[in-house]
Amino acid sequence: MLDFMENVPVIPLAEGVSWLTDRITEIFSFIFEPIQNQFGAFMEWTSGQLASIPPIIVILLVVIGAFFASGKKFGLAAFSLVGLLLIYNQESWEQLMSTFTLVLISSLLCVIIGVPIGILMSKSRIAQAIITPILDFMQTMPAFVYLIPAVAFFSIGMVPGVFASLVFATPPTVRFTNLGIRQVSEELIEASESFGSTGSQKLFKVEMPMAKQTIMAGINQTVMLALSMVVIASMIGAPGLGRDVLSSLQRAEVGTGFVAGLGIVILAIIIDRFTQSLNK
Amino acid sequence: MPVIKVESLSKVFGKHPERALKLLDENKSKEEILEETGNTVGVNRASFEVEEGEVFVIMGLSGSGKSTLVRLLNRLIEPTEGNVYVEEENLATMDKESLRKIRREKMSMVFQRFALFPHRTVLSNTEFGLEIQGVDKAERREKAEKALELVGLGGYIHQTPGQLSGGMQQRVGLARALTNDPQVLLMDEAFSALDPLIRKEMQDELLDLQETMKKTIIFITHDLDEALRIGDRIALMKDGSIVQIGTPEDILVNPANDYVEKFVEDVDRSKILTAEHIMKRPETVDIDKHGPRVALERMREEGLSSIYVTDRRRTLKGYVSADTASKARNEDVRNISEILNTDVPTVDKDTSLNEIFEQIYDSPVPIAVVEDGKLLGVIVRGAVIGALAGENGVTTENA
């Protein structure tokens, strides 16, 4: 049936992408290298600082924070206390700090990049038409695929991990920001305009506050996705709990893998509840 | 000199407005244009002038273009053609900066669904207009409080809009518009979302305020009764065109064409007024809580010869008359349900005055207006006569 295709040579798509990646690596190495060095050093330093705080202080702060964040209820506080003590007991504290650094930095960058793009999308139909398919692409392409250019650009370690997380975890923040702003009722927009708001007054005094809940839901999703990248990022040398999961996978050690995985779950639940409580 | 002068103002929604405008010149109807070009005519060549201190009502049924017209006046919708002069300045062609200045200083708008910012308190909603002008905190707070005082909400400044009733929310909307001290108030069906009793109250209050404020008010409504009540002049719209402009009297006496006449025909007051318009707040006693003594006491206080009995949810149970209640008191009956008269004359809220008129003369007690079994109000004889005679104060005073 597809006989006519016999005459069409294979389009060198893979070669093309490889060539493009090589060129980008070459041309932008003057940007990538300092990023890799400076930013890498900064992340190492951050996780070092976090790890150097006595664990008991960190745990206490988290527990107190959890108590107030959850509206003075004991559930989350108790869970945080037991969960973090368990991780400490399993001698995974340092890995936990590395993982947390990776998630924190990735998420912050996602928000810093994602919210303005979301705002742009909500304001311009053209921007929305262009950005939406890019977001679809970013979210559906298997996350492993990002690892390859990540390594090409930034070598191995935390920095390419952050890069891969960025690609993977930014879309929800962008989408929810766009959605939240578009959902603000027409009459409120009219009200703000009828009193003579400028564009930025409208954005910051009406649209953003009204969209806040939706945007926060998007950020929560972003943080969770960033966390889910932890294991994948460990394949390119990002330290942390993910690396323990990966190495136990390679050695077929069920127990060690489970413990490291459990650490990730505990971290995920604590972060999730914290970001959700910001939404109230 | 008119404060607002509108010249041949049009709005066509769609891709090729020029073609639609050309067809309008050929006197084609809205439907024909929609069919030929796919464009919708929102407003067709509206022209009028509004004098300082005037209440100018733009009245029409839904889809007549009145809401579009009011948004053309402050350019929330861009006009396709025509001019809007606000004190000599042409709003339709001015740049964004000047437009913003006009919106900030000269015109404020009140919205049908209030459009209050739910994340702000009543006070900070009211301050909004001044806040975006960069007025300093102390000054804008002072002005906002004054405006809230004016609409009777001085005690609610720290609530959020969600905690207030519809009527109170619209007072905040009004206060927010007044805080800027604009010359022109645009009110887009400002009272249409309120229930009838509150609506009347707000209309009266607006008229009271207007006595002292002397703003130029452009008021949009679909309710003829409201238009007649508050308008100094009324513009009637149909299919995007203004069909007649005149004082309420003009419109009633000299309808410009069939359309207006049809409207006016309906103003045969006995037909247009319904139970809802002339009912007053009922005095009631609670069947579960109160006994004959309370009923008697309430009747004495209010000067009534009978009183309606409801349960806690305002479901109508019946009435007791003063005679039976005092007899029951002498016989020491404690429970009101034993002396309850359940033979109650009722009408629903859409019953026309004609029908009420027939009923009320046979009735020993005021007629109860009910909806789903709940007591909404009562109608006394005086109110029916007053309304038929065309008195304005048909609401509550005729007991």
Interface residues (C-beta under 8 A of the other chain):
Chain A: S185 E187 L188 E190 A191 S192 E193 S194 F195 G196 S197 T198 Q201 K205 V206 P209 M210 K212
Chain B: R71 N74 L76 R100 K101 I102 R103 R104 E105 M107 S108 M109 F111 Q112 R113 A115 L116 F117 P118 H119 F128 G129 E131 I132 Q133 R176 N180 L186
